[in-house]
Amino acid sequence: MRLDMQQLFISRMPGLSSSEKGLISGHFPSLNDLLNINIFDIEYILNRKLIGVMFNSNALLYESERIANFITYSDIEVITFNSRNYPSLLKEIFNPPFLLYKKGGMLNNEIPAVAVVGTRNASEIALRAAYNLGIEISDYNLNMVSGLASGIDQAAHEGIVNRKGHTIAVLGNGIDFVYPKSNTVLGQKIVDLGGVLLSEYPPGTPPVKYNFPARNRIISGLSHAVVVVEAPEKSGALITAEFALDQGRDVYIHGSSLSSSKGAGCRRLLFEGADIINSLGDFMSFKEAV
């Protein structure tokens, strides 16, 4: 696989949004052009000051070459924003990833996707609901998107893997490992079945806390609808739901959350207008009624 070193170099430039990286890409079509610029050149193009940002071409080149060398000898694919393999639905969101690291099968833009998200510390009822949703999504021949975290994510992925369906797991760390480690085998099963592990973070990126809210915009961005199974207040799943609403996606809550002690966040979404489903069949009925 041929890597675009110019795109890889730009992806590692600190302090820039994805759209700003795209702007830099348009101004400097080759890696050699990039190696001769400084932070003042970047500020001039962006028409803003980069406060507190350190820019070192040699360090960026070294990091880009490290990533490229790792990818060359692995089964990881880099998908740039302008690639035809970049998910079209994801391009529609605010600040889409400048590039993606992928492991596994194809990202099929033609098959509708449903995200299933919820708390890591889920109740048994909610875990069973998420697992069943995974099974149903496979039975309807849809894609499922989640984050491969413990709890609801894991249960939903397990359900669809049980049916040998297609699922996309969006990671909040580098594409070279699964977090939490206990889901490593599940991640490999996803890949073996033609599913996808996806991340905007390069190999070696640790699962630091602030990566996960950013990761959630990708989960919703890849999906036509988001189902929140169980979520307390201040849950990451609510961040995903908020991104989904901002992106114009449909948001549903699973009925099992209504009486759950861990479902306060879902009840708030209900108050804000989310619809209730108890199975994927309910969701499909909603879609057919529109």
GUFISE-274983 format. One line per field, with one value per atom (N, C-alpha, C): atom name; x, y, z. Coordinates in nm, 3 decimals, m for minus. Each point is the difference from the previous one (the first is absolute). Layout:
% residues N
atome CA;...
east X;...
north Y;...
up Z;...
This chain:
% residues 290
atome N;CA;C;N;CA;C;N;CA;C;N;CA;C;N;CA;C;N;CA;C;N;CA;C;N;CA;C;N;CA;C;N;CA;C;N;CA;C;N;CA;C;N;CA;C;N;CA;C;N;CA;C;N;CA;C;N;CA;C;N;CA;C;N;CA;C;N;CA;C;N;CA;C;N;CA;C;N;CA;C;N;CA;C;N;CA;C;N;CA;C;N;CA;C;N;CA;C;N;CA;C;N;CA;C;N;CA;C;N;CA;C;N;CA;C;N;CA;C;N;CA;C;N;CA;C;N;CA;C;N;CA;C;N;CA;C;N;CA;C;N;CA;C;N;CA;C;N;CA;C;N;CA;C;N;CA;C;N;CA;C;N;CA;C;N;CA;C;N;CA;C;N;CA;C;N;CA;C;N;CA;C;N;CA;C;N;CA;C;N;CA;C;N;CA;C;N;CA;C;N;CA;C;N;CA;C;N;CA;C;N;CA;C;N;CA;C;N;CA;C;N;CA;C;N;CA;C;N;CA;C;N;CA;C;N;CA;C;N;CA;C;N;CA;C;N;CA;C;N;CA;C;N;CA;C;N;CA;C;N;CA;C;N;CA;C;N;CA;C;N;CA;C;N;CA;C;N;CA;C;N;CA;C;N;CA;C;N;CA;C;N;CA;C;N;CA;C;N;CA;C;N;CA;C;N;CA;C;N;CA;C;N;CA;C;N;CA;C;N;CA;C;N;CA;C;N;CA;C;N;CA;C;N;CA;C;N;CA;C;N;CA;C;N;CA;C;N;CA;C;N;CA;C;N;CA;C;N;CA;C;N;CA;C;N;CA;C;N;CA;C;N;CA;C;N;CA;C;N;CA;C;N;CA;C;N;CA;C;N;CA;C;N;CA;C;N;CA;C;N;CA;C;N;CA;C;N;CA;C;N;CA;C;N;CA;C;N;CA;C;N;CA;C;N;CA;C;N;CA;C;N;CA;C;N;CA;C;N;CA;C;N;CA;C;N;CA;C;N;CA;C;N;CA;C;N;CA;C;N;CA;C;N;CA;C;N;CA;C;N;CA;C;N;CA;C;N;CA;C;N;CA;C;N;CA;C;N;CA;C;N;CA;C;N;CA;C;N;CA;C;N;CA;C;N;CA;C;N;CA;C;N;CA;C;N;CA;C;N;CA;C;N;CA;C;N;CA;C;N;CA;C;N;CA;C;N;CA;C;N;CA;C;N;CA;C;N;CA;C;N;CA;C;N;CA;C;N;CA;C;N;CA;C;N;CA;C;N;CA;C;N;CA;C;N;CA;C;N;CA;C;N;CA;C;N;CA;C;N;CA;C;N;CA;C;N;CA;C;N;CA;C;N;CA;C;N;CA;C;N;CA;C;N;CA;C;N;CA;C;N;CA;C;N;CA;C;N;CA;C;N;CA;C;N;CA;C;N;CA;C;N;CA;C;N;CA;C;N;CA;C;N;CA;C;N;CA;C;N;CA;C;N;CA;C;N;CA;C;N;CA;C;N;CA;C;N;CA;C;N;CA;C;N;CA;C;N;CA;C;N;CA;C;N;CA;C;N;CA;C;N;CA;C;N;CA;C;N;CA;C;N;CA;C;N;CA;C;N;CA;C;N;CA;C;N;CA;C;N;CA;C;N;CA;C;N;CA;C;N;CA;C;N;CA;C;N;CA;C;N;CA;C;N;CA;C;N;CA;C;N;CA;C;N;CA;C;N;CA;C;N;CA;C;N;CA;C;N;CA;C;N;CA;C;N;CA;C;N;CA;C;N;CA;C;N;CA;C;N;CA;C;N;CA;C;N;CA;C;N;CA;C;N;CA;C;N;CA;C;N;CA;C;N;CA;C;N;CA;C;N;CA;C;N;CA;C;N;CA;C;N;CA;C;N;CA;C;N;CA;C;N;CA;C;N;CA;C;N;CA;C;N;CA;C;N;CA;C;N;CA;C;N;CA;C;N;CA;C;N;CA;C;N;CA;C;N;CA;C;N;CA;C;N;CA;C;N;CA;C;N;CA;C;N;CA;C;N;CA;C;N;CA;C;N;CA;C;N;CA;C;N;CA;C;N;CA;C;N;CA;C;N;CA;C;N;CA;C;N;CA;C;N;CA;C;N;CA;C;N;CA;C;N;CA;C;N;CA;C;N;CA;C;N;CA;C;N;CA;C;N;CA;C;N;CA;C;N;CA;C;N;CA;C;N;CA;C;N;CA;C;N;CA;C;N;CA;C;N;CA;C;N;CA;C;N;CA;C;N;CA;C;N;CA;C
east 0.084;m0.084;0.087;m0.029;0.079;m0.053;0.087;m0.039;0.024;m0.091;0.015;0.071;0.131;0.079;m0.036;m0.041;m0.041;m0.121;m0.099;m0.120;0.033;0.088;0.040;0.071;0.086;0.073;m0.098;m0.094;m0.097;m0.087;m0.033;m0.087;0.063;0.133;0.070;0.028;m0.040;0.022;m0.091;0.056;m0.079;m0.083;m0.111;m0.077;m0.090;m0.016;m0.081;m0.126;m0.110;m0.120;0.017;m0.091;0.007;m0.013;m0.089;m0.018;0.125;0.067;0.124;0.111;0.003;0.098;m0.026;m0.128;m0.035;0.046;m0.010;0.046;0.151;0.073;0.146;0.034;m0.076;0.024;m0.014;m0.097;m0.020;0.110;0.063;0.106;0.136;0.020;0.131;m0.021;0.001;m0.035;0.102;0.120;0.099;0.064;0.057;0.067;0.120;0.072;0.117;m0.039;m0.116;m0.048;m0.024;m0.055;m0.034;0.123;0.106;0.119;0.068;m0.036;0.065;m0.084;m0.116;m0.084;0.023;m0.043;0.007;m0.137;m0.010;m0.128;m0.061;0.084;m0.051;m0.067;0.054;m0.064;m0.139;m0.009;m0.127;m0.101;0.045;m0.089;m0.051;0.085;m0.040;m0.110;0.016;m0.100;m0.132;0.008;m0.121;m0.062;0.078;m0.045;m0.037;0.081;m0.017;0.132;0.012;0.118;m0.013;0.108;0.004;0.066;m0.082;0.051;0.042;0.122;0.049;0.031;0.002;0.026;0.148;0.064;0.138;0.002;0.076;0.006;0.145;0.028;0.136;m0.007;0.044;m0.010;0.074;0.117;0.079;m0.070;m0.058;m0.071;m0.124;m0.072;m0.119;0.037;0.110;0.046;0.039;0.070;0.039;m0.123;m0.101;m0.122;m0.074;m0.006;m0.069;0.070;0.132;0.075;m0.016;m0.008;m0.024;m0.133;m0.103;m0.133;0.001;0.062;0.004;0.072;0.110;0.074;m0.083;m0.072;m0.085;m0.109;m0.065;m0.112;0.045;0.117;0.052;0.008;0.029;0.017;m0.117;m0.116;m0.119;m0.118;m0.114;m0.122;m0.090;0.061;m0.072;m0.004;m0.115;m0.017;m0.024;0.057;m0.025;m0.097;m0.109;m0.100;0.002;0.040;0.003;m0.137;m0.021;m0.130;m0.045;0.095;m0.034;m0.006;0.025;m0.007;m0.144;m0.022;m0.136;m0.049;0.092;m0.038;m0.041;0.016;m0.038;m0.153;m0.057;m0.147;m0.069;m0.089;m0.067;m0.083;m0.062;m0.083;0.084;0.122;0.089;0.047;0.007;0.042;m0.099;m0.123;m0.104;0.010;0.075;m0.001;0.095;m0.018;0.092;0.133;0.108;0.135;0.018;m0.024;0.024;0.149;0.036;0.142;0.074;0.120;0.080;0.041;0.032;0.023;m0.039;m0.016;m0.043;0.098;0.019;0.077;m0.100;0.010;m0.098;0.068;m0.063;0.042;m0.123;0.009;m0.113;m0.054;m0.132;m0.064;m0.024;m0.096;m0.033;m0.098;0.012;m0.101;m0.105;m0.110;m0.103;m0.092;0.010;m0.079;m0.146;m0.030;m0.134;m0.095;0.054;m0.085;m0.028;m0.127;m0.031;0.060;0.037;0.065;m0.078;m0.006;m0.063;0.104;0.016;0.091;m0.074;0.065;m0.053;0.102;m0.042;0.092;m0.067;0.083;m0.052;0.113;m0.037;0.096;0.090;0.119;0.092;m0.048;m0.064;m0.047;m0.149;m0.033;m0.140;m0.065;m0.132;m0.078;m0.012;m0.037;m0.015;m0.110;m0.109;m0.110;0.049;0.078;0.049;0.101;0.085;0.096;m0.072;m0.106;m0.077;m0.068;m0.049;m0.065;0.100;0.121;0.102;0.041;0.016;0.036;m0.107;m0.126;m0.109;m0.007;0.032;0.003;0.108;0.116;0.105;m0.047;m0.071;m0.054;m0.099;m0.089;m0.103;0.062;0.099;0.065;0.060;0.061;0.053;m0.112;m0.109;m0.111;m0.064;0.005;m0.052;0.104;0.117;0.109;0.045;0.004;0.051;0.139;0.070;0.127;m0.030;0.085;m0.009;0.128;m0.012;0.116;m0.004;0.115;0.012;0.147;0.032;0.135;0.088;m0.048;0.077;0.044;m0.071;0.025;m0.068;0.029;m0.071;m0.147;m0.083;m0.140;m0.085;m0.077;m0.097;0.069;0.110;0.071;0.038;0.063;0.046;m0.116;m0.111;m0.114;m0.058;m0.010;m0.054;0.092;0.130;0.096;m0.008;m0.014;m0.008;m0.125;m0.110;m0.123;0.014;0.058;0.012;0.107;0.107;0.101;m0.060;m0.088;m0.069;m0.075;m0.052;m0.075;0.088;0.132;0.094;m0.037;m0.049;m0.036;0.118;m0.025;0.105;m0.009;0.110;0.002;0.126;m0.013;0.112;0.026;0.121;0.039;0.094;m0.043;0.079;0.078;0.131;0.087;0.037;0.026;0.047;0.149;0.070;0.145;0.057;0.129;0.062;m0.061;0.006;m0.062;0.074;0.117;0.084;m0.036;m0.095;m0.042;m0.143;m0.061;m0.138;0.002;m0.083;m0.019;m0.150;m0.040;0.086;0.059;0.109;0.072;m0.089;m0.097;m0.089;m0.085;m0.009;m0.078;0.087;0.127;0.090;m0.051;m0.044;m0.050;m0.125;m0.088;m0.121;0.037;0.097;0.046;0.051;0.074;0.052;m0.114;m0.102;m0.116;m0.070;m0.012;m0.062;0.075;0.133;0.082;m0.012;0.005;m0.006;m0.131;m0.107;m0.130;m0.021;0.105;m0.010;m0.044;m0.012;m0.030;0.122;m0.013;0.103;0.033;0.129;0.048;0.046;m0.042;0.025;0.046;0.092;0.048;0.056;m0.014;0.069;0.137;0.034;0.127;0.102;0.123;0.103;0.045;0.068;0.053;0.082;m0.020;0.075;m0.070;m0.114;m0.072;m0.069;0.027;m0.063;m0.146;m0.079;m0.142;m0.022;0.050;m0.015;m0.144;m0.040;m0.141;m0.062;0.073;m0.061;m0.016;0.057;m0.020;m0.143;m0.066;m0.126;m0.117;m0.014;m0.106;0.017;0.124;0.025;m0.035;0.033;m0.033;m0.151;m0.079;m0.145;m0.064;0.062;m0.056;0.012;0.101;0.017;m0.104;m0.026;m0.103;m0.133;m0.043;m0.128;0.010;0.116;0.017;m0.007;0.038;m0.005;m0.140;m0.091;m0.128;m0.117;m0.104;m0.124;m0.088;0.021;m0.077;0.083;m0.029;0.071;m0.103;0.027;m0.084;0.080;m0.050;0.062;m0.074;0.071;m0.065;m0.012;0.105;m0.005;0.111;m0.035;0.101;m0.038;0.087;m0.023;0.031;m0.026;0.042;0.152;0.050;0.143;0.065;m0.081;0.052;0.057;0.104;0.053;m0.102;m0.094;m0.105;m0.087;m0.017;m0.078;0.075;0.132;0.080;m0.022;m0.002;m0.027;m0.138;m0.100;m0.135;m0.005;0.072;0.004;0.065;0.110;0.062;m0.100;m0.072;m0.095;m0.107;m0.052;m0.103;0.056;0.123;0.065;0.023;0.024;0.029;m0.126;m0.117;m0.125;m0.036;0.058;m0.033;m0.119;m0.069;m0.108;0.057;m0.061;0.044;m0.117;0.026;m0.100;0.057;m0.090;0.041;m0.070;0.071;m0.061;m0.090;m0.115;m0.099;0.049;0.102;0.053;0.061;0.030;0.064;m0.098;m0.128;m0.096;m0.011;0.015;m0.011;0.134;0.107;0.132;0.058;0.068;0.069;0.116;0.043;0.111;m0.050;m0.129;m0.058;m0.042;0.053;m0.042;0.028;0.112;0.033;m0.098;m0.043;m0.099;m0.134;m0.038;m0.126;0.006;0.117;0.014;m0.016;0.058;m0.016;m0.147;m0.073;m0.143;m0.073;0.035;m0.060;0.031;0.117;0.042;m0.052;m0.076;m0.067;0.044;0.093;0.042;m0.114;m0.007;m0.102;0.049;m0.094;0.031;m0.013;0.096;m0.014;0.031;m0.059;0.030;0.066;0.003;0.068;0.030;0.083;0.033;m0.123;m0.094;m0.123;m0.074;0.002;m0.062;0.069;0.131;0.078;m0.035;m0.009;m0.032;m0.141;m0.091;m0.136;0.000;0.082;0.015;0.047;0.103;0.059;m0.102;m0.080;m0.098;m0.113;m0.025;m0.110;0.038;0.130;0.045;m0.019
north m0.120;0.120;0.125;0.094;0.122;0.103;0.051;0.100;0.140;0.090;0.139;0.071;0.016;0.057;0.146;0.071;0.139;0.007;m0.087;m0.003;m0.047;m0.097;m0.051;0.110;0.073;0.110;0.107;0.039;0.102;m0.048;m0.128;m0.054;0.014;0.006;0.010;0.145;0.096;0.140;0.039;0.053;0.026;0.129;0.002;0.123;0.037;m0.089;0.031;m0.086;0.057;m0.078;m0.079;m0.093;m0.079;0.089;0.099;0.089;0.083;0.040;0.076;m0.087;m0.126;m0.091;m0.017;m0.004;m0.006;0.123;0.115;0.125;m0.003;m0.047;m0.013;m0.096;m0.108;m0.100;0.061;0.089;0.064;0.097;0.059;0.097;m0.066;m0.119;m0.066;m0.142;m0.018;m0.130;m0.110;0.032;m0.105;0.009;m0.111;m0.004;0.095;0.010;0.089;0.145;0.040;0.136;0.025;m0.099;0.014;0.012;m0.066;m0.003;0.136;0.092;0.130;0.112;m0.034;0.105;0.010;0.111;0.020;0.040;0.023;0.028;0.131;0.094;0.128;m0.018;m0.092;m0.033;m0.059;m0.089;m0.065;0.103;0.089;0.104;0.092;0.028;0.086;m0.067;m0.128;m0.073;m0.012;m0.027;m0.018;0.131;0.107;0.134;0.002;m0.067;0.004;m0.036;0.040;m0.033;m0.141;m0.072;m0.133;0.015;0.033;0.027;m0.131;m0.003;m0.116;m0.122;0.015;m0.113;0.000;m0.113;m0.018;m0.073;0.053;m0.062;m0.031;m0.128;m0.045;m0.098;0.045;m0.084;m0.131;0.003;m0.122;m0.101;0.051;m0.090;m0.059;0.083;m0.049;m0.103;0.023;m0.096;m0.132;0.009;m0.122;m0.079;0.070;m0.066;m0.061;0.071;m0.052;m0.125;0.002;m0.117;m0.119;0.028;m0.107;m0.069;0.080;m0.054;m0.077;0.059;m0.064;m0.135;m0.006;m0.125;m0.106;0.041;m0.095;m0.054;0.089;m0.039;m0.088;0.028;m0.077;m0.148;m0.034;m0.140;m0.049;0.060;m0.042;m0.012;m0.034;m0.011;0.121;0.115;0.124;0.081;0.057;0.086;0.143;0.095;0.141;0.051;0.061;0.056;0.152;0.068;0.145;0.057;0.126;0.063;m0.001;0.012;0.005;m0.138;m0.104;m0.135;m0.040;m0.079;m0.047;m0.098;m0.052;m0.091;0.073;0.132;0.076;0.000;m0.034;m0.010;0.133;m0.004;0.123;0.063;m0.081;0.053;0.077;m0.047;0.064;0.136;0.017;0.128;0.112;m0.037;0.100;0.069;m0.057;0.052;0.118;0.073;0.107;m0.061;0.051;m0.045;m0.151;m0.053;m0.143;m0.031;m0.123;m0.034;0.027;0.056;0.029;m0.129;m0.100;m0.133;m0.105;m0.123;m0.110;m0.117;m0.070;m0.124;m0.115;m0.096;m0.108;m0.136;m0.091;m0.139;m0.086;m0.095;m0.087;0.015;m0.016;m0.003;0.137;0.007;0.123;0.084;0.131;0.092;0.019;m0.071;0.001;0.120;0.098;0.121;m0.020;m0.113;m0.021;m0.063;m0.066;m0.069;0.092;0.025;0.086;m0.055;0.091;m0.040;0.056;m0.080;0.040;m0.007;0.108;0.000;m0.045;m0.083;m0.041;0.040;0.083;0.053;m0.002;0.014;0.003;m0.008;m0.015;0.005;m0.123;0.020;m0.112;m0.086;0.061;m0.072;m0.029;m0.084;m0.023;m0.106;0.009;m0.103;m0.123;m0.112;m0.124;0.014;0.069;0.019;0.080;0.104;0.083;m0.077;m0.079;m0.080;m0.097;m0.061;m0.093;0.075;0.121;0.080;0.037;0.039;0.037;m0.121;m0.113;m0.123;m0.036;0.011;m0.031;0.099;0.126;0.097;m0.037;m0.046;m0.044;m0.113;m0.096;m0.112;0.051;0.089;0.050;0.081;0.081;0.080;m0.091;m0.110;m0.097;m0.064;m0.036;m0.065;0.091;0.130;0.096;0.038;m0.064;0.026;0.146;0.059;0.135;m0.006;0.112;0.014;0.049;m0.037;0.055;0.073;0.112;0.079;0.015;m0.020;0.025;0.021;0.006;0.041;m0.107;m0.125;m0.113;0.022;0.086;0.016;m0.112;m0.010;m0.097;0.040;m0.092;0.031;m0.010;0.104;m0.002;m0.021;0.072;m0.017;m0.146;m0.057;m0.138;m0.095;0.016;m0.090;0.009;0.123;0.017;m0.062;0.021;m0.062;m0.153;m0.053;m0.145;m0.056;0.075;m0.045;m0.012;0.100;m0.004;m0.100;m0.015;m0.101;m0.140;m0.020;m0.129;m0.039;0.101;m0.024;0.013;0.020;0.018;0.120;0.105;0.123;0.095;0.116;0.098;0.114;0.025;0.106;0.083;0.128;0.094;0.043;m0.022;0.040;0.120;0.113;0.123;0.014;0.004;m0.001;0.142;0.014;0.127;m0.003;m0.088;m0.017;m0.040;m0.029;m0.041;m0.128;m0.014;m0.113;m0.131;0.005;m0.119;m0.085;0.044;m0.083;0.036;m0.089;0.018;0.038;0.098;0.039;m0.003;m0.067;m0.068;m0.129;m0.043;m0.119;m0.123;m0.003;m0.116;m0.020;0.102;m0.013;m0.028;m0.036;m0.028;m0.114;m0.107;m0.116;0.040;0.077;0.046;0.087;0.087;0.082;m0.083;m0.107;m0.088;m0.074;m0.040;m0.066;0.094;0.127;0.099;0.005;0.007;0.006;m0.128;m0.115;m0.129;m0.017;0.064;m0.010;0.107;0.075;0.103;0.135;0.012;0.128;0.089;0.114;0.103;0.055;0.015;0.083;0.131;0.112;0.130;0.099;0.087;0.103;0.117;0.119;0.115;0.019;m0.087;0.013;m0.099;0.043;m0.086;m0.109;m0.102;m0.107;0.058;m0.058;0.043;0.104;0.053;0.101;m0.065;0.043;m0.061;0.042;m0.076;0.032;0.109;0.120;0.109;0.051;0.058;0.031;0.089;0.102;0.097;m0.054;m0.117;m0.059;m0.049;m0.042;m0.071;0.090;0.121;0.088;0.030;0.021;0.024;m0.124;m0.117;m0.126;m0.013;0.051;m0.018;0.071;0.109;0.068;m0.087;m0.091;m0.092;m0.110;m0.051;m0.105;0.049;0.118;0.053;0.040;0.053;0.045;m0.111;m0.121;m0.115;m0.061;0.046;m0.067;0.083;m0.070;0.067;0.025;m0.079;0.015;m0.050;0.052;m0.039;m0.049;m0.118;m0.054;0.001;0.072;0.003;m0.100;m0.102;m0.108;0.034;0.046;0.039;0.100;0.114;0.103;0.088;0.010;0.095;0.142;0.097;0.136;0.005;0.088;0.018;m0.124;m0.078;m0.119;0.038;m0.071;0.021;m0.029;m0.091;m0.031;0.122;0.086;0.122;0.097;m0.002;0.082;m0.049;m0.132;m0.056;0.043;m0.005;0.041;0.147;0.084;0.142;0.025;m0.072;0.010;m0.043;m0.109;m0.052;0.105;0.065;0.102;0.117;0.040;0.109;m0.038;m0.129;m0.050;m0.034;0.018;m0.031;m0.146;m0.079;m0.142;m0.021;m0.111;m0.036;m0.059;0.032;m0.052;m0.071;m0.122;m0.079;m0.045;m0.027;m0.061;m0.135;m0.094;m0.132;0.004;m0.064;0.002;m0.055;m0.084;m0.057;0.106;0.117;0.105;0.080;m0.010;0.090;m0.020;m0.124;m0.026;m0.033;0.013;m0.036;0.111;m0.039;0.098;0.065;m0.062;0.054;0.063;0.031;0.051;0.145;0.078;0.140;0.079;m0.029;0.069;m0.032;m0.126;m0.039;0.068;0.011;0.067;0.148;0.060;0.139;0.009;m0.097;0.000;m0.018;m0.081;m0.018;0.133;0.073;0.131;0.097;m0.016;0.090;m0.043;m0.111;m0.036;m0.129;m0.075;m0.127;m0.101;m0.086;m0.105;m0.124;m0.080;m0.123;m0.119;m0.090;m0.127;m0.113;m0.116;m0.119;m0.108;0.022;m0.092;0.077;m0.058;0.068;0.008;m0.092;0.007;0.130;0.051;0.130;0.111;m0.005;0.099;m0.005;m0.120;m0.015;0.053;m0.018;0.051;0.153;0.060;0.145;0.048;m0.069;0.042;m0.014;m0.106;m0.022;0.102;0.052;0.095;0.140;0.025;0.135;0.019
up 0.000;0.000;0.000;m0.092;m0.010;0.099;0.084;0.098;m0.054;0.029;m0.037;0.115;m0.012;0.109;0.027;m0.104;0.021;0.093;m0.025;0.084;0.141;0.011;0.130;0.081;m0.066;0.064;0.051;m0.084;0.039;0.115;m0.001;0.107;0.137;0.006;0.128;0.041;m0.082;0.033;0.116;0.108;0.121;m0.011;0.076;0.016;m0.115;m0.098;m0.118;m0.004;m0.045;m0.024;m0.129;m0.024;m0.123;m0.124;0.005;m0.115;m0.024;0.108;m0.016;m0.058;0.040;m0.060;m0.149;m0.037;m0.141;m0.076;0.066;m0.061;m0.023;0.101;m0.014;m0.113;m0.009;m0.105;m0.138;m0.017;m0.130;m0.038;0.101;m0.026;m0.027;0.056;m0.011;m0.052;m0.132;m0.058;0.017;0.049;0.017;0.138;0.042;0.129;0.002;m0.109;m0.006;0.023;m0.054;0.023;0.149;0.066;0.142;0.088;m0.037;0.085;0.009;m0.087;m0.001;0.061;0.058;0.058;0.150;0.057;0.145;0.052;0.129;0.061;m0.049;m0.039;m0.051;m0.136;m0.081;m0.127;0.024;0.098;0.031;0.051;0.090;0.053;m0.111;m0.097;m0.111;m0.083;m0.026;m0.079;0.075;0.130;0.081;0.043;m0.009;0.043;0.148;0.079;0.146;0.067;0.126;0.078;0.059;0.004;0.062;0.137;0.097;0.135;0.068;0.049;0.074;m0.085;m0.130;m0.090;m0.041;0.018;m0.043;m0.134;m0.094;m0.133;m0.035;m0.018;m0.030;m0.117;m0.116;m0.121;0.014;0.061;0.015;0.089;0.110;0.091;m0.066;m0.078;m0.070;m0.106;m0.069;m0.101;0.066;0.111;0.073;0.043;0.054;0.045;m0.119;m0.110;m0.119;m0.053;m0.001;m0.048;0.094;0.131;0.097;m0.028;m0.020;m0.027;m0.132;m0.102;m0.132;0.006;0.072;0.012;0.072;0.102;0.073;m0.092;m0.072;m0.085;m0.116;m0.052;m0.114;0.031;0.125;0.039;0.085;m0.017;0.075;m0.096;0.055;m0.081;0.022;0.022;0.024;m0.129;m0.029;m0.117;0.044;m0.073;0.025;m0.106;0.045;m0.092;0.014;m0.104;0.003;m0.036;0.036;m0.019;m0.146;m0.091;m0.143;m0.065;0.079;m0.055;m0.027;m0.104;m0.029;0.107;0.082;0.107;0.128;0.003;0.119;0.008;0.116;0.011;m0.033;m0.098;m0.045;0.110;0.083;0.109;0.101;0.022;0.096;m0.050;m0.132;m0.056;0.031;0.034;0.021;0.136;0.095;0.136;0.015;0.108;0.033;0.044;m0.055;0.035;m0.016;m0.119;m0.022;0.011;0.034;0.011;m0.131;0.011;m0.118;m0.069;0.079;m0.055;0.103;m0.048;0.084;m0.014;0.111;0.000;0.012;m0.090;m0.006;0.003;0.071;0.001;m0.022;m0.095;m0.026;m0.141;m0.013;m0.130;m0.059;m0.091;m0.070;0.081;m0.014;0.054;m0.109;0.012;m0.104;0.021;m0.088;0.012;m0.040;m0.064;m0.053;0.102;0.102;0.097;0.119;0.034;0.115;0.129;0.089;0.126;0.118;0.105;0.127;0.109;0.077;0.114;0.124;0.081;0.129;0.105;0.095;0.100;0.137;0.103;0.137;0.101;0.124;0.109;0.006;0.054;0.023;0.116;0.099;0.119;m0.012;m0.095;m0.034;0.087;0.011;0.069;m0.089;0.061;m0.078;m0.104;0.034;m0.095;m0.121;0.025;m0.110;m0.087;0.064;m0.076;m0.093;0.050;m0.082;m0.116;0.029;m0.104;m0.109;0.039;m0.098;m0.083;0.065;m0.071;m0.104;0.039;m0.092;m0.115;0.027;m0.109;m0.102;0.050;m0.091;m0.090;0.059;m0.078;m0.104;0.041;m0.092;m0.114;0.031;m0.105;m0.105;0.044;m0.096;m0.081;0.067;m0.070;m0.104;0.023;m0.097;m0.107;0.008;m0.096;0.000;0.119;0.017;0.061;m0.005;0.073;0.141;0.093;0.135;0.033;0.070;0.041;0.151;0.064;0.143;0.032;0.131;0.039;0.060;0.006;0.053;0.145;0.073;0.143;0.076;0.129;0.084;0.009;0.042;0.022;m0.124;m0.028;m0.110;m0.134;m0.026;m0.126;m0.022;0.100;m0.010;m0.027;0.073;m0.016;m0.141;m0.053;m0.135;m0.104;0.014;m0.092;0.008;0.121;0.017;m0.067;0.008;m0.063;m0.151;m0.061;m0.146;m0.044;0.077;m0.030;0.010;0.096;0.016;m0.126;m0.072;m0.123;m0.125;0.025;m0.110;m0.087;0.065;m0.070;m0.009;m0.059;m0.026;0.102;0.068;0.100;m0.014;0.032;m0.001;0.144;0.047;0.135;m0.011;0.054;m0.008;0.131;m0.011;0.118;0.042;0.130;0.055;0.027;m0.069;0.014;m0.135;m0.005;m0.125;m0.054;m0.132;m0.069;0.026;0.063;0.016;0.120;0.083;0.113;0.040;0.077;0.046;0.147;0.033;0.140;0.031;0.110;0.097;m0.055;0.059;m0.045;0.001;0.091;0.011;m0.125;m0.086;m0.124;m0.122;0.023;m0.113;m0.087;0.064;m0.076;m0.079;0.062;m0.069;m0.120;0.017;m0.111;m0.116;0.030;m0.105;m0.070;0.075;m0.061;m0.097;0.038;m0.088;m0.133;0.008;m0.121;m0.080;0.066;m0.068;m0.078;0.047;m0.065;m0.107;m0.029;m0.102;0.053;0.133;0.060;0.005;0.066;m0.007;0.139;0.026;0.109;m0.062;0.058;m0.061;0.106;m0.038;0.093;m0.078;0.056;m0.059;0.063;0.097;0.071;m0.055;m0.018;m0.058;0.096;m0.051;0.087;0.114;0.118;0.117;0.085;m0.046;0.079;0.119;0.123;0.117;0.013;0.077;0.017;0.105;m0.028;0.096;0.000;0.111;0.026;m0.107;m0.045;m0.092;m0.141;m0.032;m0.132;m0.021;0.108;m0.015;m0.039;0.058;m0.052;m0.148;m0.045;m0.143;m0.081;0.053;m0.067;m0.022;0.094;m0.006;m0.119;m0.048;m0.118;m0.124;0.001;m0.113;0.006;0.120;0.015;m0.054;0.041;m0.049;m0.146;m0.040;m0.137;m0.103;0.039;m0.090;m0.008;0.085;0.019;m0.052;m0.039;m0.037;0.122;0.103;0.124;0.117;0.119;0.121;0.103;0.056;0.107;0.130;0.100;0.132;0.087;0.045;0.075;0.148;0.059;0.142;0.025;0.058;0.021;0.118;0.100;0.108;m0.048;0.084;m0.031;m0.013;m0.085;m0.024;m0.061;m0.071;m0.068;m0.136;m0.043;m0.134;m0.108;0.031;m0.097;m0.029;0.099;m0.022;m0.090;0.008;m0.091;m0.143;m0.018;m0.132;m0.049;0.089;m0.037;m0.039;0.073;m0.032;m0.136;m0.025;m0.133;m0.107;0.025;m0.098;m0.032;0.102;m0.022;m0.080;0.033;m0.074;m0.146;m0.023;m0.135;m0.078;0.062;m0.068;m0.003;0.092;0.009;0.094;m0.019;0.091;0.129;0.113;0.129;0.067;0.047;0.070;0.134;0.094;0.125;0.013;0.061;0.020;0.122;m0.011;0.107;0.132;m0.003;0.124;0.091;m0.055;0.079;0.086;m0.033;0.063;0.151;0.045;0.144;0.064;m0.078;0.051;0.086;0.108;0.084;m0.074;m0.110;m0.080;m0.129;m0.005;m0.124;0.004;0.094;0.012;m0.128;m0.063;m0.124;m0.111;m0.008;m0.100;0.026;0.126;0.032;m0.039;0.012;m0.045;m0.151;m0.072;m0.145;m0.039;0.076;m0.024;0.016;0.106;0.026;m0.113;m0.061;m0.108;m0.137;m0.005;m0.124;m0.066;0.061;m0.059;0.004;m0.098;m0.004;0.075;0.047;0.073;m0.095;0.006;m0.070;0.099;m0.026;0.079;m0.084;m0.130;m0.092;m0.127;m0.085;m0.125;m0.091;0.019;m0.077;0.022;0.124;0.028;m0.079;m0.002;m0.075;m0.148;m0.056;m0.141;m0.028;0.095;m0.017;m0.002;0.086;0.000;m0.137;m0.054;m0.128;m0.114;0.004;m0.105;0.007;0.122;0.017;m0.048;m0.013;m0.041;m0.150
